[in-house]
Amino acid sequence: MEMLNQATEKLKGVDIKTETEKGKHRREPCPPLDTYEPEEWMLETFKQESKQLLHLAIVGHVDAGKSTLMGRLLHILGQVSKKEMHKYEREAKQSGKGSFSYAWVLDESSEERARGITMTVAVAQFETPKFHIVVLDSPGHKDFVPNMISGASQADAAVLVIDACTGAFEAGMEGEGQGVGQTKEHTQLVRSFGVEQLVVAVNKMDAVEYSEDRFNAIKTSLRPFLKHCGFKESGIRWIPLSAMENENLVTQPVNGQMLWYRGPTLLQALDSLEPPVRNVAKPFRLPIAEIFKSRTLGQAVVSGKVEGGAVKIGSKVLVMPSGVSATVKGIEQNGKTCTFVRAGDNADVGLQGVDPACLLQGGVLCHPDYPLPAASLLEVKVLLLETSGPLLRGSQVIIHCHHAKEPAKITKLVSLLDQKGQAIPNKKLRCLLANQRAVIEVKPERGICLEEYSRYKALGRISLRDAGKTLAVGIVTRIIEYE
Amino acid sequence: MKLRHRDYILNGPGVVKLTPENPEDMWYAYNLIAVGDRLAASTIRKVQRETSSGTREAERVHTRLEIEVEAVDYDNVANVLRIRGKNVTENEHVKLGAYHTLEIDQQRPFSLSKDIWDSIAIDTLKWACDPAATSEVAAVMIQEGLAYVCLVGQSVTTTKMKIETSIPRKHGPAIAGYEKAINKFLENVLQAVLRHVDFSIVRCLIIAGPGFTKDQFHNYMFSEATKRELRVIIENKSKIVLVHASSGYKHALKEVLSAPSVMNLIMDTKAAKEVKALKEFFDMLSNDPLRAIYGPKEVEIAHDRLAIQTLLLSDELFRNADIPTRRKYVDLTDSVKSSGGDVHIFSSMHVSGEQLGQLSGIAAILRFPLPDLEDMDL
């Protein structure tokens, strides 16, 4: 009798559905999010935090100088030791890429160094007086935009790096031949992730002799585009600088030609940004950016930004889309062990009790009582970018959401929206053209774990791409079918 | 496909005797055999017999049967066609009117008798028996962690293998894991290529994808070929082409087929023509939307006004249709051809054909814009 009682007690805690039918069964949607009550320890220490955490995405056209700028900044702020810097300089010169020595702080793989470009998002950290900043250095090359989307989706603010050299800025805006350059594409994508604060760093000013005219010309040219994307004037900061010559990065410019500039340095501009809002009051969600093994955290480690809620060592989490339960074994932030992480933190989480094969990039770790099943048919509201060709029923695209990407088909064009966002009735939709807003239905090849935008902003933003171009950006209005 | 006997009149009854030679012929056969036709082939039938001792015994008997087709099933994986129908000939083992399923596979001759041999059927037959049309193009779509090995034939694109692995990060302490994982991934792709690509049939091997993974694979393939003495790869070095594509997914295949470096190799294949035609349609749709239409009713109206310049159809329309609908599409095709227009029949097994199928399977580029089609309530 005693044993029977014990067994029943044990069974009460086990979620039988997830144990026996992994993945493919019809899961009922998650309970409403407002029933979630965050635990005390999640909120309590919030006030004790001395510095706010800020995720900064660095975006811009290829060769604008993003990695060099960040490498230089990290070096000046003491994040890179003199010995390491000497090593990079020496090695870079040996491979004939002397000018890339600072970029090598972030581009660590031999492939990236040999080709002189960033391929995946590099993560580094530094401090300003107000913030602890996590830098997400994105690739600028056209082929690696999917990687850039993965990194930039975690951003709270962004630095758009512009190459001031004659011709280079224009190429970034107009593109070489087909389609727009990455300056425009990155800006639109970053805005679609909900980023409202932008620091425009006009780099390589040394090549144009720190000309005020050139700086203003770039500003005039870019301003209407940024406004069109949805950035408010108050959210943009314009900073001329030169990463190579170390002008206006951390200290006021010393070069005589730049005396016309009286504004803040890059560091001051970053410090003046608004801290982001932390969603601690929502159930735990961590979109999986990377999966790897580590000596300290074990065989199954995931890393990503906690978009909501919090976990500590010992917490139980659910790995979606496979639906397997796991326990948090260890947590690391920037190489340092910690006992818990909250919304807004970027962390490496070591898991116990799960086979690493269940972990997929694009999956999500979530609170066991508020699971996030994979959706197989979505209704989304999108804005077609100006570079997009016509989109029809049956068009094949790749849908990106946080770190997930899947080939998908547009199954239905529901309605066209006017400027105010109202559906235009009785309009027969044959196809969608550039700059239009519409509601459409998208069916990914495999399920994607995401949320409706109204429930959870960070997991409800999507972008549609094909043939190397971003066609549309939008939000998930409704999940029609689950896998 | 080998044609052994032919006896028919255009739009009249007739009979052909065919022997499929390669897997793609199954697809042609699938498009030829329609409900109501009569198909004869040798087959195995389980017959119940009573032996002298009184017990019932089931015996497998080889016999030649002719059936009236009721359903056709195409098995892509096994490359076999299964046709179900009622027996129409007198046979000592099978009663008249009994149901039987005939299996058609490679090297099994069959005879097909139709009541009406329309222009589409005759065209399909012509394509099937064309000896020059057997060569194929092999393509490896590769991006980091994902690869597809596909064979693009005249009418059928088959995905032979999909390789997917999770590749860990490239920086920090786990960087050693990256090298190991990527080598394992490239090895798997190489094995898939060795197993599924027959260099004696294939015209060329295209390696396509974004970024540098394709170059990585190319280098890996050749260094392993020299190390392990893989003659197949070393001898066919000239057949291997590297092309840039925006992603490693299957639908990026159409970008590959329209790339200039690949175009001259595959110019005369049906696949390339289809991709080109569909691209023209989409270009017209974005430049002059009133001259590009899709949907059966719209196309009918446009045809009544003699506005069609190029007609795009998916072969699905001919396959699943009942006789009056099929007749309608055949008439449409013939009439567009006779009025000087172009007709492209897309194979639904190709990437571009799938896309056309999603658009209702029928589309057209017009000679002049038809603005009122937009406003008409169809």
Interface residues (C-beta under 8 A of the other chain):
Chain A: E108 S109 E111 E112 R115 M119 T120 A122 V123 H141 D143 F144 P146 E290 I291 F292 K293 S294 R295 S303 A357 L359 L360 Q361 G389 P390 L392 R393 G394 S395 Q396 I398 P407 K409 K428 R430 C431 L433 D466 A467 G468 K469
Chain B: S166 P168 R169 K170 H171 G172 P173 A174 I175 G177 Y178 P210 G211 F212 S246 S247 Y249 K250 H251 A252 E255 F282 L285 S286 P289 I293 Y294 Q355 L356 G357 Q358 L359 E374 D377
